Amino acid sequence: MVGLVIVSHSENLAKSVVEFTSMMAKDAVIAPAGGLEDGSFGTSFERIQSAIESVYSEDGVIVLMDLGSAVMTTEMVLEMMEGPKIAMADCPLVEGAVIASISAVGGKSFEEILQDLDKVREMRKLQ
Amino acid sequence: MAEGKFVIEVLKKIGEKIEEQKEYLTELDQPIGDSDHGINLARGFGEVEKKLPTLEDKDLGTIMKTVGMTLVSTVGGASGPLYGSAFMKAGMAWSGKMEITMEEFLEGLDAAVEAVKQRGKATVEEATMLDAMVPALEAMKTAGNGAGDAKSVLEAGCKASWAGAEHTKDLVATKGRASYVGERGLGHQDPGATSFSFMLEVVKDSL
């Protein structure tokens, strides 16, 4: 199953998004990487890296980020881990996490989930 | 111009300067960002300082790459990947060198500027650290071509860097958190342009 990682500046936000996905996809392989080691807001290179490693399999890992340094720090982790099948999704965090976890549990491939997440980016709420 | 011992000394002083200016940098970040620039950079350079004793006999490339990696791992905000990439790319330009000339120093800075542009997907006039870095680099290239001594080259760089930081007050940010604040950011000096100017000033004062 494709693994998922939720990167946020906030430890609680990342954990809550992970918890929230269990509502519809409780068997998803998903890990939070939120906040800094001391509990303050920020994005931690180590936390992102170890979260990716914790959910990694040859099916691949998709990382969803909130904003700013979450994106840049994840980019650097991926550059360092060069090689394995890991990608960042360019979409809203909560919607993306829900859809990706359902798709992963449903047995979709790495590429298929990334395509699903591309569509999430275009999703409207009031239409 | 500079050898390992000098670079390590400069890095230590940069840490002291950032610590000293921590409150001010955080204050600058308050109205337009998430109020953490000073705190984050001080934490990062605090960790850098702990690594410096292990780098004393290393080449400049290794020193800079280690500093960059430490900043990426410990800063926690956008300045981590940005300064981290900048130091690492400068380190690549100085790979294997035990000493650098002014020309090589500027090549390193050039690589650092490119790294920040690429990592932040940003360019000048967007109210970021690039608005200090790019004019500083240009001014130093011009001063260096006139075969000025290192001190006068760095003086030209610092002047342009501070002018660039000042100029960010007139710009509406389109990158980073400050872009969310939009026009309300006018009149506020960018914290990243300011921290870069402090760093360059430390290099100048160490010569």
Interface residues (C-beta under 8 A of the other chain):
Chain A: L36 S40 F41 G42 T43 S44 F45 E46 L67 G68 S69 M72 T73 E75 M76
Chain B: D34 D36 N40 V72 S73 V75 G76 G77 A78 S79 G80 P81 L82 G84 S85 R119 G120 G176 R177
